[in-house]
Amino acid sequence: SSFATLFPAYREKYLQEVWPAVTRLLKKEGIACELNLIEGSMTVRTTRKTADPYVILKARDLIKLLARSIPVEQAAKILQDGTECDVIKIGGLVRNKDRFVKRRQRLVGPNGQTLKAIELLTGCYVLVQGNTVAAMGPFKGLKQVRKIIIDCMKNVHPIYNIKELMIKRELAKDPELANEDWSRFLPHFNRNVQKRPKKSAED
């Protein structure tokens, strides 16, 4: 079986440079790969030496991550057990371009601090690039990352979800609270939507 993915033109130079390393990496797993610069595509396929049939899905994720601007050193970790990935498309979630750019910047935060906090609390690697957010890590962490990102695009500031994760982390340390409902400890935020005054015909 085989999988192919397209990559943007700006990734061509980088992929050419790292492709020998990608080839060596996948060869160890018994997977063949091809970089087609004319079509702008990467292909992975199983060979007779492929011992684990599941590894082709991991190889598919690897080329998908490379196409999304993730460096090969980081993308290679997808081949490890327990590491999954999620590519979240955010481009179509906000119609207004200026609003989209502002909300995307909120995810990163000043000097990348918000993104670092998200990575620390979820145990995931997160890259915000263009119209997508690529994340790698444990399944539970990826679910948390997806929620934070979708909420942010819906105008819920990431800091609210970050605070909730921090509280949950502290509660998890207390064995007495293991079987309790934690909702009473979690903050409840009211979403205030300010209505702009309508312009009168005289304005």
Secondary structure, DSSP 8 states (H G I E B T S, - for coil): -EEEEE--GGGHHHHHHHHHHHHHHHHHTTEEEEEETTTTEEEEEE-TT---TTHHHHHHHHHHHHHTT--HHHHGGGGSTT-EEEEEE-TTT-SSHHHHHHHHHHHH-GGGHHHHHHHHHHT-EEEEETTEEEEEE-HHHHHHHHHHHHHHHTT--HHHHHHHHHHHHHHHT-GGGTTS--TTTS--------------TT-
